[in-house]
Amino acid sequence: MAEIEVRPFAEGDADDVLSLILPIQREEFGIDITADAQPDLRVIPDFYQSGKGQFWVAVKDGAIVGTVGLKDIGNNQAALRKMFVAAEVRGREHGVAALLLDRLLVHCRDAGLTDIFLGTTDKFVAAHRFYEKNGFAEIAKSALPRAFPLMAVDSKFYRYKVG
């Protein structure tokens, strides 16, 4: 089994990140979304890799097979966004999502963040189970901080208390 490396996003990763995320959104889950509707993916260093934020990629055999972004929203809080894993490396046996989340949580503790919020769609049922299993609690949309970057497709929300 090939090793999975999780590392911060680098400038040359942009096209590969889009090539991973868009087909998962559009073809796998039938979400009518384009790259233009996600301008954050064109400016990852500015949008995610500032303040206490970061963006990581999981790499296997030289190819990006997973992503996760952390957007600093102020007040020692952050938004988890763009967590995607290629279908062929999903599941506990590969552990890509767990590696990405672990790297994010270590970063959050080291950076002094207190809360992580995320929004997701009703369609990502396996993701809901993953987040809940890893300590995220479902919250009402009204419980989100004002600075949370809402996406039009988000319909389910979670909070993780960093501790």
ABEGO torsion letter per residue (X at the ends): XBBBBBBBBBAAAAAAAAAAAAAAAAAAAGBBBBAAABAAAAAAAAAAABEABBBBBBBBGGBBABBBBBBBAEGGBBBBBGBBBBAAABEAAAGAAAAAAAAAAAAAAAAGBABBBBBBBAABAAAAAAAAAAGBBBBBAAABBAABBBBAABABBBBBBBX
